Amino acid sequence: MRSHFVRAYPPAQADLAARRWLLFRGGELVVLGTDGQAAFIEEGGQLDLAEGTPLYLGALNDVAYTALELAPDAPLPPGARTVGLRALYGQLGDEEFSIAGYASQMLLWRRSSRFCPVCGAPTEPVGGDWGRRCSSCGFARYPQISPATLALVHDGEQVLLTHKPGWGPMYSIIAGFVEPNESLEACVHREVLEEVGVEIDTVIYGGSQGWPFPAQLMVGFSCRYAGGALAIDTQELDDARWFHVDSLPPLPGKISLSRQLLDAWIRSQGRETPL
């Protein structure tokens, strides 16, 4: 049976003997290991954990996972290194990589929720979850997630890919944030029309992914080209074009849902997915 991470909510405290620390310094995670492998710091690691307030996140396989931000100049134990979350993909197991993203988002929430956005007064915890309530006006807030859609537009053996400045040779599918009072499907239609000027139909859900860069939820769809000539929004893109399945440009890394949607489409065309 597959194990699952069991989330904990404050004021819960870890009551397990085994513990792993998700230590962040300068926005990067402190890990042990080399040669493409990484491991979290175990309880008893040679780090000064006195600074800051630990966040107990939950347990996996009877091991407690606790997040903590270190000072920018905090020394690391022998053999430890700091690594950005994106670079850790493939170096940790899928479940622990997901926990690392969760830890990053919760530490961001703690940094950004100390004061009320309405009146500016300090906030205090709401027992039983991660919410914060204003100590003056009573306004309550909860961790903020920004939903965004991904749209893979296909037409037979061709797929529509876009390019932004700074991406180098890589192309990807269309992406955009959901606007207020907008459904996910409406967002897909709007973003495709705004960014590349074409119409689509047959919008099919393809999956979702938490994206802690810094706090997004990516929701992916595949959709069929229904008409129109390409008209690129040059405020967002510097190129968009149709690519045949046998002549694809460099694609996003396999960490991303956009790549997973592309790989699924490539397999649906009877082709092998690129490395």
Secondary structure, 3 states (H helix, E strand, C coil): CCCCCEECCCCCCCCCCCEEEEEEECCEEEEECCCCCCECEECCCCCCCCCCCCEEEEEECCEEEEEEECCCCCCCCCCEEEECHHHHCCCCCHHHHHHHHHHHHHHHHHHHCCECCCCCCEEEECCCCCCEEECCCCCEECCCCEEEEEEEEEECCEEEEEECCCCCCCCECEEEECCCCCCHHHHHHHHHHHHHCCEEEEEEEEEEEEECCCCEEEEEEEEEEEECCCCCCCCCCCEEEEEECCCCCCCCCCCCHHHHHHHHHHHHCCCCCCC
